[in-house]
Amino acid sequence: EPLSEPEDDGDVLLERIDGECDGEAEVDILEYETNLMVDTMDDDVLFVTARGLGLERLFINHLVMYSDQKLLVFVVNTSAHDESFLIPRLKALTGNGHAAPKIINSGVSTTDREAIYLEGGVQFITSRILLVDFLCGRVPVENVAGIVVYRAHQVLTSFQESFILRMFREKKRGGFVKAFTDFPSAISSLGELQRLVTRLYVKRVRIVPRFDADVKATFDRTPVSVVELSVDVPSILRRCHSTLVELLKVCGRDLKTTVGSSRKNKSGDETEEESLTGIAYLPTQLEKEIADRRSFATEKQRRLLNEIAQLRKLLQTAENIDACSLLARITAMKTENEGDVPSWMISSMSGRLFTDIETLAGCSKEKGKGEFQPPPKWAVYASVLEEIGGMDVPENVGDHGASVLVFTSDDALTRQLADLTKTGMEYSKQAVRRQLPLIMGGVSRVTSDATPLWNPEDVQMYMRDQEDHGEIVKELQANQKTAARATKRRRQVAQSMMPASDDGKVQTRIVQFGILHHKKKRARKGTEEPSTSKDYEEEVKQEEDDEVKESPKVKDTRAPLVIACHGQRSNVIKQLETLQPAFIVLYNTDMVTLRQIEIYKALNAERALKVYVLQYRNSTEEDRYLSAMSRERIAFENLTREMQTLLVPRSFDAIREEAPRLRLALSSRAGGGDLRPEGEEEERPKIIVDMREFQSELPTVIYKKGYDVVAATLEVGDYVLTPDTVVERKALDDLTQSLQSGRVFKQTEQMLRHYANVVLLIESGTKFDSRIVNGGPFQGELSRHCREIRMQMCMLVRKFPRLRIIWSADPDNSAEFFTELKMNKPDADLATAISFHGDDAVDASMDVSHPSSSQVAKPAKPRKLNAVIQRVLTEAFPFLGAGDIRKLMTSEKIKCVADLLRADKETLAEILSDAHAERIALLTSFDFGSNRD
């Protein structure tokens, strides 16, 4: 059997996937990871894990299983950072007998992509390229074993991956789909899990919380030695924290009042105070909704959103860094916003806040009076390093000895802790006061001597991910291109020499399906070979000598101390794997980092590890940590309840409808009989869709309706239905921004120039169901901003009378309109649709093809035009196109409107066509007393 039952021997339960070829690394798998993979091996499943519970490990373990040349597995929805972290580890875990991972992006040509697909293995590919290749038939679907989706919760807001999975289910029913996410709160709202399961085309959901029985049993076998240090917060600092939290709640209440009573609370009976409890730590649901529709937001709402973000940053600074840095940031805010001071700065609470911060910073009205009060954690941090330095070097340390790893919450704190560790308390006290002016109690130079807490030469900072993704991709793509082309040549030679094949069937080994053999871990290395009596005597003698020797201290071994930021999970994992620390100091408590340390300890049970956790007692920092755990617990409870009523289909309905069309008789004598000859199949009608439109749901709905979607990069229009019909789709917020910038005027003119029938499709959706911001400019809002938007809309209708506007409630409604417009019409030509360019592209190509000598020497930067003046000129001279207006505004002979009115016909003819120059000259020189028509 491929998977063996592990034995519970009291130690860490690990299993290793042993490769069949030399040079292949071993994969350590924890017990709960093994159970997960065995339980879901044959299922189309969505994994929802808790934050920090090793989603990357579970993801890589699945990719190792499918790293076989006989399998083709696509990995979608990964970012450049994800690929730079996952691919080197996957390459290290797969040996010569497995297919190396591959990256397919825009730098890989179409011919090379077709060859790489035939190479098999795990292939990281962008959703856009995979979508186009699926539509164009370049993907060998019969070879595709499955698709793996990373960060699956993002599929709720992006439709490319869902479209890909639908075509995959349609063309290959037996393929698998596995999706991974560790954001349970993103899918815990009512109905979100059902929507995600529907879009991913999976049949099962597997949730993995921290309180899962298998997870708890695995970590309980190797508990981490944790020392919790609760730090008392001075009353004046606690008052600063509470004042900032109260200011945040006040801004949150003001934000709720701007929405109006028409908005219903999505959380049911949640009170106002409960909805504002976590505003100090994370954006509320109301903030997210207004941010999504920021173009509809009023000036007050935008101001409140900015102030809430400012206060959150100040609270984070007050918790982590010193009072001088906090005071310097507030002073910088006042200086930057002299004309428009934030409203919270003029409130009664802010005066008390500024007084408390100045007291902590040692500032007073009298020069030089007052004493700077450092953060209480500084003294505790110094005592922890002193304790670690005086301890004996533990046994079974990593390759770097008794190394120390310090985790912080941000880069600014990382730099400050590094300076504190290298220079000591007194030196750092004066150093932080240098950023204040002398009149506020600052110092011009540091007079104290440095008393380092650790050897400065052994202190290092690791601030951000330093792996070069570009180099990784470049090297990998060069290798995969060479291998793919060589294999293609060998395949062509083999096919030319291959005789007629018989129908014999060969039983495929189970390894060829990507299932690797699991092997039990040996209990102890000493039991691998029996030891002789001579070896035993030497070991006893060595142990006696070790007892006589005195164990060295940590500070005497020059152990490295690394200070890193745990902002990105990969940073924590890399530092733990690289440094193999014996001591870890968590300067800021973080739930995700603690769980990753638990995983590291479970994988390295024999190594010594001690963790120090520093946390303010009864503080906002503690509330933030407890709030994160509470939100995750509630999210998993909601997911568990929704899974009880989850509708999962037995089989996926990927059958497409037939595109509606009028049934016309072939001749007048047919009399409505057989309309087409027998056996003749009708081709599906085609619609050309711009690539940017695949971020919306409409292309998927069109595809379901029976139309073939042709993906292309269009400069004019979004959907080309027929040779003379084009559609520009705008969501309500996009339409608002386009009207403000004037972009929709230019797009409409370009479409009218190339197509006879131009349609502006204005599409609403679920995002606009709730009346946030009192409905916006198209739902009755009476603010000046909304009135201006409606005025621009009226100008658009009056300027382009040939423009047809369709208002649609949702994508399904839009697809029905497309059906009516497309009925029995010929398909548009793809080459013709792509050949249409906007005015800017034409002007740019002309400039490039005919450069002047001065332009060759020093290329001129394009001048940004005033959108308001451009729109006014378009209205004043409706016979001029956008390109003509641009030529006028960029001309050296016409600097302003007065120059335009004074210009003669010859001057205008140098810029515009003769006909346009004559019309403008006639208008500017027209005699009002004349009777001429």
Buried (B, 14 or more C-beta within 10 A) or exposed (E): EEBEEBEEEEBBBBBBBEBEEEEBBBBBBBBBBBBBBEEBBEBBBBBBBBBBBBBBBBBBBBBBBBBBBBBBBBBBBBEEEBBBBBBBBBBEBBBEBBBBBBBBBEEBEEEBBBBBBBBBBBBBBBBBBBBBBBBEEBBEBEBBBBBBBBBBBBBBEBBBBBBBBBBBBBBBEEBBBBBBBBBBBBBBBEEBBBBBBBBBBBBBBBBBBBEBEBBEBBBEBBEBEBEEBBBEBEEBBBBBBBBBBBBBBBBBBBBBEBBEEEBEEEEEEEEEEEBBBBBBBBBBEBBEBBEBBBBBBBEBBEBBBEBBEBBBEBBBBBBBBBBBBBBBBBBEBEEEEEEEEBBBBEBEBBEEBBBBBBBBBBBBEEEEEBEBBBBBBBEBBBEBBEBBBEBEBBEEBBEBBBBBBBBBBBEBBBBBBBBBBBBBBBBBBBBBBEBBEEEBBBBEEBEBEBEBBBBEEBBEBBBEBEEEBEEBBEEBBEEBBEBBBEBBEEEEEEEEEEEEEEEEEEEEEEBEBBBBBBEBBEEEEEEEEEEEEEEEEEEEEEEEEEEEEEEEBBBEBEBBBBBBBBBEBBBBBBBBEBBBBBBBBBBBBBBBBBBBBBBBBBBBBEBBBBBBBBBBEEBBBBBBBEBBEEBBBEBBEBBEEBBEEEEEEEEBEBEBEEBBBEEEEEEEEEEEEEEEEEEEEEEBBBBBBBBEBBBBBBBBBBBBBBBBBBBBEBBBBBBBBBBBBBBBBBBBBBBBBBBBEBEBBBBBBBBBBBBEBBBBBBBBBEBBEBBBBBBBBBBEBEBEBBEEBEEBBEBBEEBBEEBBBBEBEBBEBBBBBBBEBBEEBEBBEBEEBBEBBBBBEEBEEEBEEEEEEEEEEEEEEEEEEEEEEBBEBBEEBEEBBBBBBBBBBEBEEBEEEEEBEEBEBEBBBEBBEEEBBBBBBEEBEEEEEEEEE
